Amino acid sequence: LTRATDKSFDVAHKEKSFVSIFNKHGFITAWISNQDVIDNSYSNISALANEAIIKRQVAWNISSKKDYSITNSKILDENMLPILDNLLTTPDRKLIVMHCMGSHWEFHKHYPDSFTHFSPICTTRNVARCPKNELVNSYDNSILYADNFISEVIKRVMNKNAIVIYCSDHGEFLGEDGYYGHIPGIQRKEI
């Protein structure tokens, strides 16, 4: 989103992202987040999101904020689709960024039960206690769901002058050398 690299990460804090470039050229920019809260919080992402003209945070269905974490709550990327549908009704040139939950741990909480194609799955919060096959199955189901979500986005812009780009910000460890999830600072092929 910026010119920053792992060798020059400070650039991300000194320059605007490509969102501002689209703003400058007359596009309506929108940021839909299903992950980090769009505000001026701790997140590295919030600064990028706040460059957008339109910002929409998906409302999560949570019963209590006690011990709440977005990565272990039932959050589905399909909940962003109604916001996308609304944004697509205007004729303006636009850039729409959708910050998905994707395949974050706890994997089984980020796809509907109908996407449990591979089983058994891991449902414990302690990832290191999951049998390898259950962990991989849960991850693979989340990938299956991500593929479906991308397909739904493509269907919505199929007959428009549009481009869909999907990219991951990181991978996930599935127990390789005792590593699980995504760990900042560890640079390995899995991440």
GROMACS elastic network, one bead per residue, 0.5 to 0.9 nm:
[ bonds ]
;  ai    aj funct       b0    kb
    1     4     6  0.81543   500
    1    12     6  0.85512   500
    1    16     6  0.89023   500
    1    17     6  0.54035   500
    1    18     6  0.57767   500
    1    19     6  0.77625   500
    1    48     6  0.80636   500
    2     5     6  0.84713   500
    2    11     6  0.76033   500
    2    12     6  0.59171   500
    2    15     6  0.74580   500
    2    16     6  0.69906   500
    2    18     6  0.63375   500
    3     8     6  0.84861   500
    3     9     6  0.85275   500
    3    11     6  0.66197   500
    3    12     6  0.69507   500
    3    15     6  0.82708   500
    3    17     6  0.78903   500
    4     7     6  0.78104   500
    4     8     6  0.55112   500
    4    10     6  0.68829   500
    4    11     6  0.50305   500
    4    12     6  0.52661   500
    4    13     6  0.87998   500
    5     8     6  0.50267   500
    5     9     6  0.52966   500
    5    10     6  0.86380   500
    5    11     6  0.80579   500
    5    12     6  0.85380   500
    6     9     6  0.55168   500
    7    10     6  0.87876   500
    8    11     6  0.60452   500
    8    12     6  0.83063   500
    9    12     6  0.58382   500
    9    13     6  0.78490   500
   10    13     6  0.54499   500
   10    14     6  0.66591   500
   11    14     6  0.50503   500
   11    15     6  0.60212   500
   11    16     6  0.89785   500
   12    15     6  0.58451   500
   12    16     6  0.73456   500
   12    17     6  0.76554   500
   12    44     6  0.88731   500
   13    16     6  0.78714   500
   13    44     6  0.88033   500
   13    47     6  0.86387   500
   16    19     6  0.76825   500
   16    20     6  0.62276   500
   16    21     6  0.81160   500
   16    47     6  0.88847   500
   16    48     6  0.76021   500
   16    51     6  0.78412   500
   17    20     6  0.58200   500
   17    21     6  0.71473   500
   17    48     6  0.64530   500
   17    51     6  0.78058   500
   18    22     6  0.64739   500
   18    23     6  0.87115   500
   18    48     6  0.89312   500
   19    22     6  0.52812   500
   19    23     6  0.63758   500
   19    24     6  0.87967   500
   19    29     6  0.68041   500
   19    30     6  0.87140   500
   19    48     6  0.74702   500
   19    49     6  0.82963   500
   19    51     6  0.62372   500
   19    52     6  0.62752   500
   19    95     6  0.76825   500
   19    97     6  0.87468   500
   20    24     6  0.61161   500
   20    25     6  0.86817   500
   20    29     6  0.84087   500
   20    48     6  0.88930   500
   20    51     6  0.60098   500
   20    52     6  0.72507   500
   21    24     6  0.50949   500
   21    25     6  0.64808   500
   21    27     6  0.89411   500
   22    25     6  0.51744   500
   22    26     6  0.66087   500
   22    27     6  0.54043   500
   22    28     6  0.77034   500
   22    29     6  0.69747   500
   22    94     6  0.80914   500
   22    95     6  0.70325   500
   23    26     6  0.54419   500
   23    27     6  0.52331   500
   23    28     6  0.64857   500
   23    29     6  0.63729   500
   23    51     6  0.84215   500
   23    52     6  0.76365   500
   23    53     6  0.78068   500
   23    94     6  0.89729   500
   23    95     6  0.87391   500
   24    27     6  0.74266   500
   26    93     6  0.75397   500
   26    94     6  0.84536   500
   27    92     6  0.71935   500
   27    93     6  0.50701   500
   27    95     6  0.65439   500
   28    52     6  0.80279   500
   28    53     6  0.65403   500
   28    54     6  0.76994   500
   28    92     6  0.67351   500
   28    93     6  0.62189   500
   28    95     6  0.63483   500
   28    96     6  0.83245   500
   29    51     6  0.83104   500
   29    52     6  0.50064   500
   29    53     6  0.52861   500
   29    54     6  0.61897   500
   29    55     6  0.86057   500
   29    93     6  0.86911   500
   29    94     6  0.55479   500
   29    96     6  0.59134   500
   29    97     6  0.79572   500
   30    49     6  0.82570   500
   30    51     6  0.89493   500
   30    52     6  0.52655   500
   30    53     6  0.59142   500
   30    55     6  0.56918   500
   30    56     6  0.76945   500
   30    87     6  0.82445   500
   30    94     6  0.75611   500
   30    95     6  0.62473   500
   30    97     6  0.61644   500
   30    98     6  0.83944   500
   31    38     6  0.87725   500
   31    48     6  0.89348   500
   31    49     6  0.57864   500
   31    50     6  0.81231   500
   31    51     6  0.87326   500
   31    52     6  0.59944   500
   31    53     6  0.80593   500
   31    54     6  0.62823   500
   31    56     6  0.62444   500
   31    57     6  0.83213   500
   31    95     6  0.84849   500
   31    96     6  0.59439   500
   31    98     6  0.60285   500
   31    99     6  0.73884   500
   32    38     6  0.88525   500
   32    49     6  0.83726   500
   32    54     6  0.83401   500
   32    55     6  0.60674   500
   32    57     6  0.59195   500
   32    58     6  0.72197   500
   32    80     6  0.69538   500
   32    83     6  0.75843   500
   32    84     6  0.79869   500
   32    96     6  0.74833   500
   32    97     6  0.61236   500
   32    99     6  0.60586   500
   32   100     6  0.84064   500
   33    36     6  0.65214   500
   33    37     6  0.70806   500
   33    38     6  0.71265   500
   33    49     6  0.83814   500
   33    55     6  0.79541   500
   33    56     6  0.63360   500
   33    58     6  0.60781   500
   33    80     6  0.77356   500
   33    97     6  0.82250   500
   33    98     6  0.59860   500
   33   100     6  0.66073   500
   33   101     6  0.85104   500
   34    37     6  0.80234   500
   34    56     6  0.89282   500
   34    57     6  0.64614   500
   34    58     6  0.53497   500
   34    59     6  0.81516   500
   34    60     6  0.82704   500
   34    70     6  0.88843   500
   34    75     6  0.75257   500
   34    76     6  0.79356   500
   34    77     6  0.65627   500
   34    79     6  0.79555   500
   34    80     6  0.69522   500
   34    98     6  0.76826   500
   34    99     6  0.58283   500
   34   100     6  0.53039   500
   34   101     6  0.58208   500
   35    38     6  0.87939   500
   35    57     6  0.82794   500
   35    58     6  0.82196   500
   35    70     6  0.67202   500
   35    71     6  0.80268   500
   35    75     6  0.85751   500
   35    99     6  0.63985   500
   35   100     6  0.62724   500
   35   101     6  0.54934   500
   36    39     6  0.87397   500
   36    41     6  0.89955   500
   36    43     6  0.68274   500
   36    45     6  0.70433   500
   36    46     6  0.72265   500
   36    57     6  0.85350   500
   36    70     6  0.79441   500
   36    99     6  0.81269   500
   36   101     6  0.89948   500
   37    40     6  0.86392   500
   37    41     6  0.75954   500
   37    43     6  0.79772   500
   37    45     6  0.87536   500
   37    46     6  0.71155   500
   37    57     6  0.66848   500
   37    58     6  0.89007   500
   38    41     6  0.77102   500
   38    43     6  0.86350   500
   38    45     6  0.80009   500
   38    46     6  0.52427   500
   38    47     6  0.84182   500
   38    49     6  0.64529   500
   38    50     6  0.70879   500
   38    55     6  0.72766   500
   38    56     6  0.77449   500
   38    57     6  0.64864   500
   39    42     6  0.88484   500
   39    43     6  0.86058   500
   39    46     6  0.57996   500
   39    47     6  0.80588   500
   39    49     6  0.83245   500
   39    50     6  0.73406   500
   40    43     6  0.76932   500
   40    46     6  0.59802   500
   40    47     6  0.69072   500
   40    50     6  0.81279   500
   41    44     6  0.83758   500
   41    46     6  0.67086   500
   41    47     6  0.86982   500
   42    45     6  0.86528   500
   42    46     6  0.78073   500
   43    46     6  0.54633   500
   43    47     6  0.77031   500
   44    47     6  0.62761   500
   44    48     6  0.75461   500
   45    48     6  0.52986   500
   45    49     6  0.61772   500
   45    50     6  0.86258   500
   46    50     6  0.59630   500
   46    51     6  0.87552   500
   47    50     6  0.52338   500
   47    51     6  0.67877   500
   48    51     6  0.54551   500
   48    52     6  0.75486   500
   49    52     6  0.56788   500
   49    53     6  0.89710   500
   49    55     6  0.70642   500
   49    97     6  0.85869   500
   50    53     6  0.75955   500
   50    54     6  0.85585   500
   50    55     6  0.72331   500
   51    54     6  0.89090   500
   52    55     6  0.64042   500
   52    95     6  0.89347   500
   52    96     6  0.89121   500
   52    97     6  0.89231   500
   56    83     6  0.77027   500
   57    60     6  0.88694   500
   57    80     6  0.87345   500
   58    79     6  0.69073   500
   58    80     6  0.64300   500
   58    83     6  0.84493   500
   59    62     6  0.88927   500
   59    79     6  0.85034   500
   60    70     6  0.85920   500
   60    73     6  0.84777   500
   60    74     6  0.81412   500
   60    75     6  0.66436   500
   60    76     6  0.89824   500
   60    79     6  0.88845   500
   61    73     6  0.86388   500
   61    74     6  0.78087   500
   61    75     6  0.79308   500
   62    65     6  0.71242   500
   62    68     6  0.82580   500
   62    73     6  0.76450   500
   62    74     6  0.83492   500
   63    66     6  0.89927   500
   64    67     6  0.80381   500
   64    68     6  0.71616   500
   65    69     6  0.83610   500
   66    69     6  0.89498   500
   68    71     6  0.88557   500
   68    72     6  0.77776   500
   68    73     6  0.73631   500
   69    72     6  0.55648   500
   69    73     6  0.63135   500
   70    73     6  0.53202   500
   70    74     6  0.81086   500
   70    75     6  0.74341   500
   70   101     6  0.87079   500
   71    74     6  0.82793   500
   71    75     6  0.80453   500
   71   101     6  0.78188   500
   71   104     6  0.63622   500
   71   105     6  0.61219   500
   71   106     6  0.64133   500
   71   107     6  0.86830   500
   71   109     6  0.83047   500
   71   110     6  0.84530   500
   72    75     6  0.83229   500
   72   104     6  0.85360   500
   72   105     6  0.67671   500
   72   106     6  0.52993   500
   72   107     6  0.83456   500
   72   109     6  0.66463   500
   72   110     6  0.84900   500
   72   125     6  0.79526   500
   73   106     6  0.80287   500
   73   109     6  0.62558   500
   73   110     6  0.79410   500
   74   106     6  0.89600   500
   74   108     6  0.83449   500
   74   110     6  0.58753   500
   74   111     6  0.80286   500
   74   112     6  0.87133   500
   75    78     6  0.89001   500
   75    79     6  0.80531   500
   75   101     6  0.72143   500
   75   109     6  0.65529   500
   75   110     6  0.53402   500
   75   111     6  0.77526   500
   76    79     6  0.58554   500
   76    80     6  0.82267   500
   76   100     6  0.85768   500
   76   101     6  0.72236   500
   76   102     6  0.83611   500
   76   109     6  0.78687   500
   76   110     6  0.52272   500
   76   111     6  0.59349   500
   76   112     6  0.73124   500
   77    80     6  0.57693   500
   77    81     6  0.77240   500
   77    99     6  0.88460   500
   77   100     6  0.58189   500
   77   101     6  0.61880   500
   77   102     6  0.70648   500
   77   110     6  0.75560   500
   77   111     6  0.80878   500
   77   145     6  0.88938   500
   77   146     6  0.80204   500
   77   149     6  0.69813   500
   78    81     6  0.53998   500
   78    82     6  0.81942   500
   78   149     6  0.63732   500
   78   152     6  0.84654   500
   79    82     6  0.67560   500
   79    83     6  0.80413   500
   80    83     6  0.54854   500
   80    84     6  0.64062   500
   80    85     6  0.88203   500
   80    98     6  0.76663   500
   80   100     6  0.83392   500
   81    85     6  0.60374   500
   81    86     6  0.86064   500
   81   149     6  0.87999   500
   81   152     6  0.81019   500
   81   153     6  0.75016   500
   82    86     6  0.62519   500
   82    87     6  0.87061   500
   83    86     6  0.51597   500
   83    87     6  0.63140   500
   83    88     6  0.87141   500
   84    87     6  0.50825   500
   84    88     6  0.61609   500
   84    89     6  0.89176   500
   84    96     6  0.80031   500
   84    98     6  0.85193   500
   84   153     6  0.83170   500
   84   156     6  0.86234   500
   85    88     6  0.52074   500
   85    89     6  0.67262   500
   85   156     6  0.75042   500
   86    89     6  0.55192   500
   86    90     6  0.79544   500
   87    90     6  0.63208   500
   87    94     6  0.87967   500
   87    96     6  0.83285   500
   88    91     6  0.75676   500
   88    92     6  0.87507   500
   88    94     6  0.87430   500
   88   156     6  0.83036   500
   88   157     6  0.82748   500
   89    92     6  0.89592   500
   90    93     6  0.86070   500
   91    94     6  0.86754   500
   99   102     6  0.87412   500
  100   103     6  0.89097   500
  101   104     6  0.64256   500
  101   110     6  0.70800   500
  102   107     6  0.85539   500
  102   110     6  0.69853   500
  102   111     6  0.87180   500
  102   142     6  0.70631   500
  102   143     6  0.77087   500
  102   145     6  0.83651   500
  102   146     6  0.61067   500
  102   168     6  0.83913   500
  103   106     6  0.82282   500
  103   107     6  0.58580   500
  103   108     6  0.89881   500
  103   110     6  0.70237   500
  103   111     6  0.88356   500
  103   139     6  0.67006   500
  103   140     6  0.88258   500
  103   141     6  0.89768   500
  103   142     6  0.54322   500
  103   143     6  0.65438   500
  103   145     6  0.89409   500
  103   146     6  0.75883   500
  103   171     6  0.84854   500
  103   172     6  0.80173   500
  104   107     6  0.56681   500
  104   109     6  0.89252   500
  104   110     6  0.74783   500
  104   139     6  0.85541   500
  104   142     6  0.84433   500
  104   171     6  0.88607   500
  104   172     6  0.75560   500
  104   181     6  0.75761   500
  104   182     6  0.85864   500
  105   108     6  0.78981   500
  105   109     6  0.80405   500
  105   110     6  0.82962   500
  105   125     6  0.87343   500
  105   127     6  0.82330   500
  105   139     6  0.84360   500
  105   172     6  0.82905   500
  105   181     6  0.63950   500
  105   182     6  0.88247   500
  106   109     6  0.57073   500
  106   110     6  0.72530   500
  106   122     6  0.86191   500
  106   123     6  0.77299   500
  106   124     6  0.83128   500
  106   125     6  0.69094   500
  106   127     6  0.80830   500
  106   138     6  0.85783   500
  106   139     6  0.89148   500
  107   110     6  0.55459   500
  107   111     6  0.73987   500
  107   122     6  0.83325   500
  107   123     6  0.85471   500
  107   135     6  0.84300   500
  107   138     6  0.57142   500
  107   139     6  0.57336   500
  107   140     6  0.88636   500
  107   141     6  0.79704   500
  107   142     6  0.60242   500
  108   111     6  0.59789   500
  108   112     6  0.79057   500
  108   113     6  0.81305   500
  108   116     6  0.82518   500
  108   121     6  0.75019   500
  108   122     6  0.73450   500
  108   123     6  0.67569   500
  108   138     6  0.56922   500
  108   139     6  0.76797   500
  108   141     6  0.76578   500
  108   142     6  0.70023   500
  109   112     6  0.75306   500
  109   113     6  0.88970   500
  109   123     6  0.85976   500
  109   142     6  0.88745   500
  110   142     6  0.66533   500
  110   145     6  0.83853   500
  111   114     6  0.80219   500
  111   115     6  0.63253   500
  111   116     6  0.80211   500
  111   141     6  0.73659   500
  111   142     6  0.58495   500
  111   144     6  0.87840   500
  111   145     6  0.59491   500
  111   146     6  0.82679   500
  112   115     6  0.56486   500
  112   116     6  0.75361   500
  112   145     6  0.80643   500
  113   116     6  0.54482   500
  113   117     6  0.89031   500
  114   117     6  0.76767   500
  115   118     6  0.83845   500
  115   141     6  0.61032   500
  115   142     6  0.78360   500
  115   144     6  0.71611   500
  115   145     6  0.63107   500
  116   119     6  0.67455   500
  116   120     6  0.87087   500
  116   121     6  0.80419   500
  116   137     6  0.84824   500
  116   138     6  0.77659   500
  116   141     6  0.58127   500
  116   142     6  0.86032   500
  116   144     6  0.89915   500
  117   137     6  0.82814   500
  117   140     6  0.86189   500
  117   141     6  0.62667   500
  117   144     6  0.83604   500
  118   121     6  0.72960   500
  118   134     6  0.86222   500
  118   136     6  0.87998   500
  118   137     6  0.51290   500
  118   138     6  0.71949   500
  118   140     6  0.71958   500
  118   141     6  0.62837   500
  119   122     6  0.87353   500
  119   133     6  0.84448   500
  119   134     6  0.67813   500
  119   137     6  0.58508   500
  119   138     6  0.75560   500
  119   141     6  0.88115   500
  120   133     6  0.77069   500
  120   134     6  0.54332   500
  120   135     6  0.88230   500
  120   137     6  0.68331   500
  120   138     6  0.80225   500
  121   130     6  0.86578   500
  121   131     6  0.89127   500
  121   133     6  0.77762   500
  121   135     6  0.63317   500
  121   136     6  0.79540   500
  121   137     6  0.56130   500
  121   138     6  0.50345   500
  121   139     6  0.87123   500
  121   141     6  0.88793   500
  122   125     6  0.85987   500
  122   127     6  0.79735   500
  122   129     6  0.89043   500
  122   130     6  0.57366   500
  122   131     6  0.74389   500
  122   132     6  0.88424   500
  122   133     6  0.85375   500
  122   135     6  0.53522   500
  122   136     6  0.85202   500
  122   137     6  0.77737   500
  122   138     6  0.61303   500
  123   126     6  0.87361   500
  123   127     6  0.87336   500
  123   130     6  0.80122   500
  123   134     6  0.85856   500
  123   135     6  0.87855   500
  123   138     6  0.84670   500
  124   127     6  0.66974   500
  124   129     6  0.75183   500
  124   130     6  0.69734   500
  125   128     6  0.89042   500
  125   129     6  0.85737   500
  125   130     6  0.89086   500
  126   129     6  0.56240   500
  126   130     6  0.72071   500
  127   130     6  0.54358   500
  127   131     6  0.88500   500
  127   135     6  0.77037   500
  127   174     6  0.86545   500
  127   175     6  0.86007   500
  127   180     6  0.68746   500
  127   181     6  0.81335   500
  128   131     6  0.81282   500
  128   174     6  0.89989   500
  128   175     6  0.72972   500
  128   178     6  0.79693   500
  128   179     6  0.84712   500
  128   180     6  0.70454   500
  129   132     6  0.89010   500
  130   133     6  0.81688   500
  130   134     6  0.63849   500
  130   135     6  0.59449   500
  131   134     6  0.54002   500
  131   135     6  0.63259   500
  131   136     6  0.87821   500
  132   135     6  0.51277   500
  132   136     6  0.61623   500
  132   137     6  0.85239   500
  132   174     6  0.76335   500
  132   175     6  0.74757   500
  133   136     6  0.51657   500
  133   137     6  0.60174   500
  133   138     6  0.85803   500
  134   137     6  0.50248   500
  134   138     6  0.61164   500
  134   139     6  0.85623   500
  135   138     6  0.52225   500
  135   139     6  0.62332   500
  135   140     6  0.85993   500
  135   174     6  0.68912   500
  135   175     6  0.87498   500
  136   139     6  0.50482   500
  136   140     6  0.59751   500
  136   141     6  0.85308   500
  136   174     6  0.69918   500
  137   140     6  0.50488   500
  137   141     6  0.61305   500
  137   142     6  0.86453   500
  138   141     6  0.51801   500
  138   142     6  0.63921   500
  138   143     6  0.88387   500
  139   142     6  0.50905   500
  139   143     6  0.63901   500
  139   144     6  0.87496   500
  139   174     6  0.84689   500
  140   144     6  0.62215   500
  140   145     6  0.86709   500
  141   145     6  0.62374   500
  141   146     6  0.86023   500
  142   145     6  0.50489   500
  142   146     6  0.61257   500
  142   147     6  0.86159   500
  143   147     6  0.61579   500
  143   148     6  0.86329   500
  144   147     6  0.51740   500
  144   148     6  0.64313   500
  144   149     6  0.88029   500
  145   148     6  0.50036   500
  145   149     6  0.61777   500
  145   150     6  0.86670   500
  146   150     6  0.61810   500
  146   151     6  0.85173   500
  147   150     6  0.52032   500
  147   151     6  0.62057   500
  147   152     6  0.87544   500
  148   152     6  0.62943   500
  148   153     6  0.88105   500
  149   152     6  0.50714   500
  149   153     6  0.64213   500
  149   154     6  0.87366   500
  150   153     6  0.50995   500
  150   154     6  0.62087   500
  150   155     6  0.86384   500
  150   164     6  0.85403   500
  150   166     6  0.76757   500
  151   154     6  0.50742   500
  151   155     6  0.61629   500
  151   156     6  0.87642   500
  152   155     6  0.51241   500
  152   156     6  0.64802   500
  153   156     6  0.52614   500
  153   157     6  0.67992   500
  153   158     6  0.86475   500
  153   164     6  0.78450   500
  154   157     6  0.53820   500
  154   158     6  0.57204   500
  154   163     6  0.86059   500
  154   164     6  0.67327   500
  155   158     6  0.50810   500
  155   159     6  0.82973   500
  156   159     6  0.79256   500
  156   160     6  0.84396   500
  157   160     6  0.51383   500
  157   161     6  0.76323   500
  157   162     6  0.62379   500
  157   163     6  0.80877   500
  157   164     6  0.83085   500
  158   161     6  0.81906   500
  158   162     6  0.76352   500
  159   162     6  0.81668   500
  160   163     6  0.88391   500
  167   170     6  0.89644   500
  168   171     6  0.72063   500
  169   191     6  0.88818   500
  170   182     6  0.72886   500
  170   190     6  0.83380   500
  170   191     6  0.52813   500
  171   181     6  0.80946   500
  171   182     6  0.66682   500
  171   189     6  0.84288   500
  171   190     6  0.56618   500
  172   180     6  0.69259   500
  172   182     6  0.50465   500
  172   183     6  0.84859   500
  172   190     6  0.62672   500
  172   191     6  0.58066   500
  173   176     6  0.61695   500
  173   178     6  0.86345   500
  173   179     6  0.57041   500
  173   182     6  0.60966   500
  173   183     6  0.84099   500
  173   190     6  0.60370   500
  173   191     6  0.69394   500
  174   178     6  0.84040   500
  174   179     6  0.69082   500
  174   180     6  0.53045   500
  174   181     6  0.67758   500
  174   190     6  0.86581   500
  175   180     6  0.51288   500
  175   181     6  0.83277   500
  176   179     6  0.54596   500
  176   180     6  0.73737   500
  176   190     6  0.84749   500
  177   180     6  0.89294   500
  179   182     6  0.82488   500
  179   183     6  0.81584   500
  180   183     6  0.77810   500
  181   191     6  0.89630   500
  182   186     6  0.83091   500
  182   190     6  0.88419   500
  182   191     6  0.66099   500
  183   186     6  0.59391   500
  183   187     6  0.87862   500
  183   191     6  0.81836   500
  184   187     6  0.81939   500
  186   191     6  0.77223   500
  187   190     6  0.83093   500
  187   191     6  0.65273   500
  188   191     6  0.55334   500
